[in-house]
Amino acid sequence: MKTLLLFVSLAVFAFSGYYFANNLRYSTDLNYIIYMSTWLVLILISLVGIVSYFPMLRIHKRRVRSLIYNSYSSRRIRNKEFDGQFHIFN
C-alpha cells in the first residue's frame, strides 16, 4: 500500500509540475495568481508524500540484506539443532 501511495505521489508530482511549468507566465491578474498557487500547493502536497514514503522502500531493502548476511555468514551464531537437522547446507 505504501508503494502504491509513493507511485501515486510521483504521478501527481509529475502531472502537476508539467501543468505548472506549462502555464507559467508573468501576470498580475488575481485569478491567475490563485490558479497558479493551487498548482503549487498540489506540487508541495505530492512532494511531502514522496519524502515521507521514499525512505520506507530503502529500509525494507536493508532488512533483506541483513537477513541474508546473518543467516549465511560464517560469523553467524551457530544453532546446534538447526545444524543437526539441516547438515546438508553446512
N, C-alpha and C positions, 0 to 999 in steps of 0.2 A: 504494500500500500504506500509505503514511503517512497519507493522508487517511482511509482505512478505519479505521486504528487510532485516529485522532482521533475519528471518529464513534462508534466502539465505546466509547471512554473517556467521551465525553459521555453516551452512553446509560446506561452503568453508573453514572456520577455521578448522573444524574437518578433512576434507579431506586433506588439505594441511599440517596440523600438523602431521597427520598419515604418509604421504609420506616423510615429512622432517625427522621425527624420524626413519622411516624405512630405509632411505638411508644415514643416518648419519654415517660417519666413518672418521678416520684421514687420510687426503690425502693433498698433496701439489700441485696436478695437477690443472692447471689453469681452465680447462673446468669444473672440479668438483666444484671448488670454485664458479664459475659463476652460475652453475646449482643450488647449494645449496643457493646462495644468492637470486636467483629468487624465490625459495620456501619461503625464509624468508621474502622477500618483499610482497609476496602474503599473508602470515600469518599476517603481520603488517597491510596491507590494510583491511583485513577482521576484524581485531581487532578494527581498527578505526570505521568501520561500526557498530560493536556491541556496542562499547562505545557510539557512537552518537545516536543510535536508542533505546537503552535499557531504558533510563530514560523516554522516551515518553510513554511507557506502564505503568510505575508506576504513572505518573501524571494523566493519564486517570482514573485509579482506584481511586485516591484521589478525583477527581471531582464527581464521583458517590457516594462516601461515604458522602461528604459534602452536596450533593443534598438530599440524603435520610435523613441525620441528620437535615438539615434545614427545610425540608418540613413536617416532622412528629414529631419534637421535641416539648416538652411542653414549651420550651423557645423561640419558634419562634415568629415572629411578626405576629399578627393576622390580616387577611384581612376580614372585615365585609361582603363584597359582596360574597366572596368565601364561608365563613361560612354560610351565609344565603341560598345560592343555594345548598350547599352540607352539610347540617346539619346532615346527617346520619353518616358521617365519624368522627364527633367530639364527 
